[in-house]
Amino acid sequence: MADPRAARNRFSHTHPQTRSVSEGFDPALSVGVVRSPIYPVSTYCFESAEQAAYWFEVALGKTAAPAGARPELIYARLNHPNGEMFEDALRAVEKGARAAAVFSSGMAAITTTVLTLVKPGQTLLYQRPVYGGTDHFFRHMLPEWNVKAVAVPEGGWDDALSTHAAELALVYIETPANPTLHMIDLQNVHEKMKRRGAQKAWLVVDNTFLGPVFQSPLLHGADLSVYSATKFLGGHSDLVAGAVTAKDVELLAKIKATRAFLGAICEPFTAWLLQRSMATLWLRMIKQSKNAVKLIQVLKTHPAVKKVYHPSLFVGEQARVAEKQCNAPGSMIAFELEGGQPAAFRFLNALTLVKLAVSLGGVESLACHPRTTTASEMSEEDLAAGGVTEGLVRLSVGVEYWRDIAADLQRALDAAIAVPTNEGT
Ligand SMILES: Cc1ncc(COP(=O)(O)O)c(C=O)c1O
């Protein structure tokens, strides 16, 4: 039987936008179907008992895989055709990537990566804010495994790297950061790591907010890009998944081995949905980013809004980083309302088109109040350091006609400044 997994790198000469539609699957290998079939299968037949024994040795790292060959399919907790097809498509569009791995969630991708690369007694450095789940894992779970997670203050990389160089295993950066969109110059951190004797530590970047379309961390010194694929990669708010891409095939193979033992791979249907979504990734992200730039004008000029955070508005150092590192500003916006949490809640409760929900990157516009939802477990100190204020609202801009989103925002902002009678008494 023809192996649908043989279809690799057939379009390496084309633009990533083209590869996102065509890479990962060859119709000629599956009865001519234009899109890939789903393989909802848990286990795979071997040609002989000798083959089974051989491929188990390869899977357990006792025997090296034949050069250039893929490990045989064994069992769907290790890998499966739909996972591999999505991985091929993602690897083909992430600049600098030579390998990719799919996971059951963004948190599964992050925790599996960190647990593979950091050992008890070692240290991880990160910069605030990071997504609330990541923050919880770093501050509450890693110390239980005798791993120190140290938050680096703004401008403190030189000191932190010098202090921790000896036991440093990993530097973790989320840029732009959730929810304030604060950006970090990856090349700069990478160079500081080399200068301060921390060149052996891995640089891992959460690229969820800009995705492979607008930012390529592997070209700016990162070893790994991690994703909540639940967001832009999936793009339709209908799945939960994660992904990691790497320059180094062997490094990713180690992470995949941990994935197999933790059981953190996503199942075939989700991988199939992800691969389906890759074909519209460029269309969606470009349209969403253009929508966001138009909506900034509404937010900037409304008296209810104190401050707007979006890369298109950055000045000074943040503008320099955005210009150097990103192709477009993206569709995540944060803004602070005059009147703190009560005003933010009035705004959110008055929205009709934009849905009041956590998560982001889907085709529909979503808004939430990070301080009481996605960032609610952060410490007061981290909230203050990360700029996650009481009046902060996070908006994920969808693909709707922008004037409709603008009208909804305008109405809800008007409601945010109108103090209800029971609050005034
Ligand atoms: C930047 C970022 N990274 C990671 C995650 C975790 O992803 P998941 O919810 O898919 O586990 C999220 C979730 O919101 C996120 O926003």
The ligand as a Tripos MOL2 file, in Angstrom:
@<TRIPOS>MOLECULE
LIG
   16    16     1     0     0
SMALL
NO_CHARGES

@<TRIPOS>ATOM
      1 C1          0.5660   32.6540   24.6360 C.3       1 LIG1
      2 C2         -0.0370   31.3460   25.0700 C.ar      1 LIG1
      3 N1          0.7490   30.2710   25.2020 N.ar      1 LIG1
      4 C3          0.2580   29.0890   25.6090 C.ar      1 LIG1
      5 C4         -1.0810   28.9260   25.9060 C.ar      1 LIG1
      6 C5         -1.5960   27.5820   26.3620 C.3       1 LIG1
      7 O1         -2.2560   26.9580   25.2880 O.3       1 LIG1
      8 P1         -3.4440   25.8800   25.4400 P.3       1 LIG1
      9 O2         -4.6170   26.5880   26.0370 O.co2     1 LIG1
     10 O3         -3.6610   25.4180   24.0370 O.co2     1 LIG1
     11 O4         -2.9380   24.8000   26.3350 O.co2     1 LIG1
     12 C6         -1.9450   30.0100   25.7610 C.ar      1 LIG1
     13 C7         -3.3830   29.8610   26.0650 C.2       1 LIG1
     14 O5         -4.1330   30.8140   26.0830 O.2       1 LIG1
     15 C8         -1.4150   31.2560   25.3360 C.ar      1 LIG1
     16 O6         -2.1810   32.3420   25.1890 O.3       1 LIG1
@<TRIPOS>BOND
     1     1     2 1
     2     2     3 ar
     3     2    15 ar
     4     3     4 ar
     5     4     5 ar
     6     5     6 1
     7     5    12 ar
     8     6     7 1
     9     7     8 1
    10     8     9 2
    11     8    10 1
    12     8    11 1
    13    12    13 1
    14    12    15 ar
    15    13    14 2
    16    15    16 1
@<TRIPOS>SUBSTRUCTURE
     1 LIG1         1 GROUP 0 **** ****
